[in-house]
């Protein structure tokens, strides 16, 4: 049975698919059998990225497929070492179903209160529904300064949740890389790749 890692969000544009694809790329580069299950059939962000990556013949190849439900994705879990659930960009019953199936649930968030407040409410709702808080963690994305990162960490810590080490800073190079079918660990800039690598490694460590 694969290790199941889920990425959820209460709205779009917070970096859910960005992190799911980066984790998949690093797992594939490490020789693991990995599948990204894109559960947002309306947007299909990861599926579109996969097509771009294949068209550009970028290695390592990453397996991405669209599924309507987490149950459908879990049915293929035995064929992989890691199953990554890229959830819908909204809160729904599917969010709870995904959280129940995962050993780790990651929610990316920005540093503004407009992002942090609903993100915390999302995890509070999952805990109320029976998901252990120890299986929930945040990832900081689109951070502008060290002070902004520190404030966001403090806010989430006070809410009772863990936060992955490292963060993604706001840089156009990350978007440009993904537009071309690359992951955030594959930009043209070594320093940005190192930052992304550190965040993904923290995520991997949290699953062990």
Secondary structure, DSSP 8 states (H G I E B T S, - for coil): --EEEEEE-SSSSSSHHHHHHHHHHHHHHTT--EEEEE--TTT-HHHHHHHHHHHTT-SS--EEEE-SSHHHHHTTGGG-SEEEEE--SS-SHHHHHHHHH-SEEEEEE-SSHHHHHHHHHHHHHHHHTT--GGGEEEEE-SB--HHHHHHHHHHHHHTT-EE-SS--B--HHHHHHHHTT--TTSSS-HHHHHHHHHHHHHHHHHH-
